[in-house]
Amino acid sequence: MLLALILVQITFVFQQNWFGLGLSLIALLLIFLPSILEKKLSIDYPNLVITTVLIYLYLSALLGEYRNYFEQYWWWDLLMHMLYGLIVGSLGFLFVLELTHHRHESAKLSNSMMVVFAFSFAMAIGAIWEIVEYTLDTFLGTNLQLSSLTDTMRDLIADAVGALLISFLGLVYLEYPRKNLIEEFVEKQKQAKEEMDDAVDSV
């Protein structure tokens, strides 16, 4: 992933695609962000979250910007915003979960407030990005918002859908802190087999 981004950055320089170069530089920073947070805040983000971030960066920076998927497929931008809502919402949720459940001296929030924080965190970052797009369109002559309020609202709605989904999953996790269904199924099968083996041994 790192090598691919560096090669794309070199291509953007030759193409004088400064916006694409900026996006790829941000992507490069985001790749190292989880490890920085882990060291500075001692927050251990699951590998699944980090992998999802890398997939998102690949889909947005490489395919979306470099391969022009944003222009070729009208739904690509909406998909990226939905994934964004999922990822940023999960990062916010895991952050506040670490503070409230593992560092009681830092903060204490109810489950519902933790979910509200995760949703609000994702929407706040999404709104900031829309402001960035508007600023670039105004002062640099880009057309990130497609000169349309509709595009901005669609992006925010897609952000909200992703954030709502991860917030709902977070609420389920908090209210029913159990292992996932697959793990439960496997453990039940192992337990049943052990009980059967014990019964056979006793006979």
N, C-alpha and C positions, 0 to 999 in steps of 0.2 A: 504493500500500500504506500509506504513511504517512497520507494523508488518510483512508482507510477506517478505520484504527485510531483516529484522533482522533475521528471521528464515532461509532464504537462506544463509546469511552470516555465521551463525553458522554451517550450513551444509557444506559450502565451507571449513571452518576451519578443520572439521573432514576429509574431502576428500583431504585436502592439495591442493585445487584448488586455488592457490594464485592469478592467473589472474582473475578468476571469482570473487574472493573476492574483488580485486581491482575495477572491474567494478561495483560491487554492492555498494561499498563505494562511488564511483563517482555518482552513481544513487541516493544514499542517500543525497549527497550534492546538487544535482540538484533539488531534491524535495523542498528544502528550498531556492533555488536560487531566484525564483520569489519574494518571500516575502522579501528577503534581498534587492533586487533591488528596490522594492517598498519603503522600509524604507530609504535606503541610497540616492536614486535618485528621490524619489517621482514619480516613473513611475507606473501607474496602468495598469498592464497587464490584459487583459480580461480573464474571467474564462475559456473561450473556449481554449485559448492558454495554460493555466496552465493544464487543463484537458488533452489536447493533449500531453503535455510533460509527464504526468503520464502514459498515455496509451503507449507512446513510450518506457518509462522505463520498463513497464511491459512486453512489447513484446520483448525487446532486452535483458534485464538482467534476467528476470525470465524464459520466454519461450525460448528465443534464447540461453542463456548460460546454465541455470540450466536444462532445459528440452531438450537441445541439438537440438533445431530446426535449428540452423545454419548448423549442420551436416546432419540432416534428410532431409531438403528441400533446394535445391540449390538456390532457388529464395528468401529465407528468408533474406539473407544478403543484396541483392539488394533492397528489400522492406524497410528494416531498413534504408538504406542510402537515399532512396527517401523521407521517412518520416523525416529523419534528415534534409535534404535540406529544406523541408517545414517548419519545426519547427524553425531551426536556422535562416533561412531567414526571417520568420515572427518576431522573436525576434529582429533581426537587424533592420527590417523595422519599427517596433513599437518604437524602441529606437530613431532612427533618426527622426521619425515623431514627437515624443515628443519634441525633441530639436528644430526642425525647425518651427513647427506649434504652439507650446504652450510656447516656450521659445525663443523668437525672438532675445534676447540678446546673446544667446549661439551660434547659427549658423543659416544660411539661405541657403538652397539648392533648386534647381529646382526639379520638380517632377521626371524628368528623372534621375537626379543624386541621388535622394533618392532610386530609384529602383536599380540603378547600385550599390549603397552602400549595399543594402540588399543582392543582388546576390553575390557580392564580399565577404561580411562578411561570408556568408554560405560556399562559396568555400574555403576561407582562413582557417576556422576552420576544414573543411574536409581535406584539404591538411596537416594541422598540425597533424590530427589523423593518416593519412597514414604514416607520418614520425615516429610517436610513434609506430605504428605497425612494421615498418621496424627496428626501434631501438630494440624493444623487440625480434623480430625474430633473430637479429644479436647477441645480447648479452645474451639473456636468453634461446635461443634455441626453442622458440615457432614457430608456423607456421601460424600466423594470415594472412599473405599475400598469403598463399598456395604456397609459393615459385614461384610465378608467377607475372610478370608485368601485365598480362591480368587481374588478380583479382584486382590489384590496379586501373587500368584504368576503369574497370567496376564500382568500387565503386565511383570513382570521377565522372563518367558519370551519375550514379544514383543520386549523390549529386546535380549535375548540373540540372538534370531534375526537382527535387523537388524545387530547388532554382529558376529556371526559372518560374515554375508554380506560386509560391507565389509572385515572382516579377511582373508577368503579372497581377495577381489579385490586387497587390498593386497599379500598374499603373492605372488600371481601377477605383479603389477606389479614387485615387487622381484626376484623370481627370473627373470623374463623381461622386462627393461626395453626393451620394444619399443613402437612406436606401435600404436594399436588396429587391428583387422582392416580396418576401412573405409579408414583412411588407407593401410595397406599395399596394399590392393587397388587404390586409386586410383593410388598411386605406381607399382605394377607395370604398370598399364595405360598410364600416361604413358611409362614406360620402354620398354615394348614398342612403342608408337607411334613414339617417337623412334628406336629401332633400325630400325624398318621404313622410316621416312623417310630415315635415313642410307643404308640399303641401296638405296633407290630413287634417291637422289642419286648414289651411286657408280656405278650402272648408267648 
